[in-house]
Every structure is written in C-alpha cells, then in structure tokens.
Amino acid sequence: EIALVVPHQANIRIIQAACERLGIAEEKRATVLHNTGNTSSASVPLALCDALDAGRVQPGDLVLLVGFGAGMTAASAVLRWGGA
C-alpha cells in the first residue's frame, strides 16, 4: 500500500480534485504549496523533503511521486524508501 503521495504542487484545487477522484486520503498527501507556492519542477522534491523532515516517511514505505505539465503530460514513480 502507498504510504504517501507526493504530487506536483501547481495548484491546491488540482491536488484536492485529483486525490478525491483517485480516493487518496488527505493524510496520505504531501503538500507544501501553502508555504512555497508553485515552485515548478522543484515542487515534488521539496514536498518529499518536507515529508521526510516531518517523519511522514519510514524505511520500507512506498512513496508515489507524481508530476504533470502543460497539455496531457504526466509522469510518476513509486519508490520503496530505504532511509538514510
């Protein structure tokens, strides 16, 4: 099971709508948009780093990274967090 979803932080309404549509609970979302605004390509690593600092990711957790862009472009990756 996915422990945390780290979406691109373009717009909070997009994140909320997509997660609601996909059945992703709010507590499983990593968001930093309220602190950083849209930082473009840096938003996913910033949100992941924030989640790590907050102790939201533990060794062995599955983390879903999701990015999207103009038009119908999107990419995602699932990581099993090894810790450090």
C-alpha positions as CSV (number, residue, x, y, z in Angstrom):
1,E,0.0,0.0,0.0
2,I,1.2,3.5,-0.8
3,A,2.2,5.3,2.4
4,L,2.5,8.8,0.9
5,V,1.6,10.5,-2.4
6,V,3.8,13.4,-3.4
7,P,2.1,15.3,-6.2
8,H,3.4,18.3,-8.3
9,Q,2.4,21.4,-6.3
10,A,0.9,23.5,-9.1
11,N,-2.4,24.4,-7.5
12,I,-4.2,23.1,-4.3
13,R,-7.5,22.7,-6.2
14,I,-5.9,20.4,-8.7
15,I,-4.3,18.3,-6.0
16,Q,-7.5,18.1,-4.0
17,A,-9.7,17.2,-7.0
18,A,-7.2,14.6,-8.3
19,C,-6.8,13.0,-4.9
20,E,-10.5,12.9,-4.3
21,R,-11.2,11.4,-7.7
22,L,-8.5,8.7,-7.0
23,G,-9.6,8.0,-3.4
24,I,-6.3,9.3,-1.8
25,A,-7.0,10.5,1.7
26,E,-5.7,13.9,2.8
27,E,-3.4,12.4,5.4
28,K,-1.6,10.5,2.6
29,R,-0.8,13.6,0.6
30,A,2.4,15.7,0.9
31,T,1.8,19.3,0.2
32,V,4.0,22.4,0.7
33,L,2.1,24.7,-1.7
34,H,0.9,26.8,1.3
35,N,4.5,27.5,2.2
36,T,6.3,27.7,-1.1
37,G,3.8,28.4,-3.8
38,N,4.3,26.7,-7.2
39,T,8.0,26.1,-7.5
40,S,7.6,24.3,-10.8
41,S,9.9,21.2,-11.2
42,A,11.3,21.6,-7.6
43,S,7.8,21.1,-6.1
44,V,8.0,17.3,-5.8
45,P,11.4,17.1,-4.2
46,L,10.5,20.0,-1.9
47,A,7.3,18.2,-0.7
48,L,9.2,14.9,-0.3
49,C,11.9,16.6,1.8
50,D,9.3,18.3,3.9
51,A,7.5,14.9,4.5
52,L,10.9,13.3,5.4
53,D,11.6,16.1,7.9
54,A,8.2,15.7,9.4
55,G,8.8,11.9,9.9
56,R,6.0,11.0,7.5
57,V,8.1,8.5,5.5
58,Q,9.7,5.5,7.2
59,P,12.1,2.9,5.8
60,G,10.2,0.4,3.7
61,D,7.4,2.8,2.9
62,L,6.1,3.0,-0.7
63,V,6.0,6.6,-1.9
64,L,4.3,7.7,-5.1
65,L,5.8,10.7,-6.8
66,V,3.5,12.4,-9.4
67,G,4.3,15.2,-11.9
68,F,2.3,16.8,-14.6
69,G,2.7,19.6,-17.0
70,A,1.2,21.5,-19.9
71,G,-1.2,19.6,-22.1
72,M,-1.7,16.0,-21.2
73,T,1.9,15.3,-20.0
74,A,2.4,13.4,-16.7
75,A,4.9,11.1,-15.1
76,S,5.0,9.1,-11.9
77,A,7.3,6.8,-10.0
78,V,6.8,4.5,-6.9
79,L,9.8,4.3,-4.6
80,R,10.4,2.0,-1.7
81,W,12.0,4.3,0.8
82,G,15.3,2.9,2.1
83,G,16.0,5.6,4.6
84,A,19.3,7.3,5.3
